[in-house]
Amino acid sequence: MSRRMQSIMLLSAPMALLAALPVFYPRLVISARDLDYVVRFDLPSIDAPVDLPRVDGPADASRPLVVIDAGHGGFDPGAGAENGGVREKTVALQIAQAIRRKLLAGGGVRVALTRDADRFIALGDRPDVARRLNADLFLSIHADSAEGDTARGASVYVLSERGSSEAAERFAARENQAGKVNGVALAKTSEDVGAILLDLSQRGSQAGSSQFADLLLREMRDAGVGLHRDQIETAALAVLKAPDIPSVLFETGYINNADDARFLTSKEGQDQLAQVAANAVRAWFARRIGA
C-alpha cells in the first residue's frame, strides 16, 4: 500500500466515526425538533417599584410604624470575610429580624422589614418603601468594615447637610410632579408654598433623626455595648435620603474584627443589639406621641 493511500485512510477514519455517531448515539445530535420551543417570561420595568412588605403588629393603622432595613442582600453581600466567612447581609438580616421580634413582643408598634430574606433591593427603593408605607421612622441595619482588624464598635449615622440638600432637590423634582409631602399634594400648591412645605418637612425629619440617634447611643451606653465613636456621625448615605421620614443608619460593629464578629453572630450579641434598638424606638415614639 502506498504512503499516500495510508495517509488517506488515517485521515478518513475519524470522519467515519463522526458520521456513525448519529446512528449509534442519536441523542448526541441536536435536531430541529429539539430546538422547537420558546421560554417567555416578563422582566420587571426598571422604573417599577418593589413590592411592599407586610406590616406586622396591631391592625390599628394609627399605631406608629417603623420600617427596619436589613442592609445589602442577594448578590450584594456587603462586608465580610472571604471563603465562606460571615457576611454583612446575613448579620444585618438576623439583627433586623431580632429587632422586629422585640418590638412585636412589647406590643403597640407596627413593624415592616424592607427585606425578610436574602434578596437584593436597590438603595433608592429602601427609603421609598418607608415612604409608600407612610412610616414614622426608618432604621437601616449594617455592619462596618475597615482595612485593618483593630477598628471595632457600633456607630450611628444620620444624613449630612450636604446629603440632605441633594436629597431635597431630587425629592422636590419627583414630588412636584404628582406627589405629596406629609399628606399635602404639592401639585395643588404654588411653587413657593411647596418649597416651604418641603423645607419644613426636611427640618422636622432631620431633627427627628438626630433625636432618635441620641436615644440609640444612650441605650447602647447604658447596656454596655461598645461604641466606635460616642457621637452621632453624619454622611451623605443614599439609604437615608427620604427627607420627610426620620432616618438613621445603625452600624452594629466591625465585621472584620474578630471580637466584633463573634458578638454580631452570637444570639446574645444580636439580642442585646435588638433590645437597645427596640428600647430606643419605643422611647422615641413615646416622646413624639407626648409632644
Buried (B, 14 or more C-beta within 10 A) or exposed (E): EEEEEEEEEEEEEEEEEEEEEEEEEEEEEEEEEEEEEEEEEEEEEEEEEBEEBEBBBBEEEEBBBBBBBBBBBEEBBBBBEEEEEBBBBBBBBBBBBBBBBBBBEEEBBBBBBBBBEBBEBEBBBBBBBBBEBBBBBBBBBBBBBBEEBEBBBBBBBBBBEEBBEBBBEEBBEEBBEEBBBEEBEBEEBEEEEBBEBBBEBBEBBBEBBBBBBBBBBBBBEEEEBEBBEEEBBBBBBBBBBBBBBBBBBBBBBBBBBEEBBEBBBEEEBBBBBBBBBBBBBBBBBEEBEEE
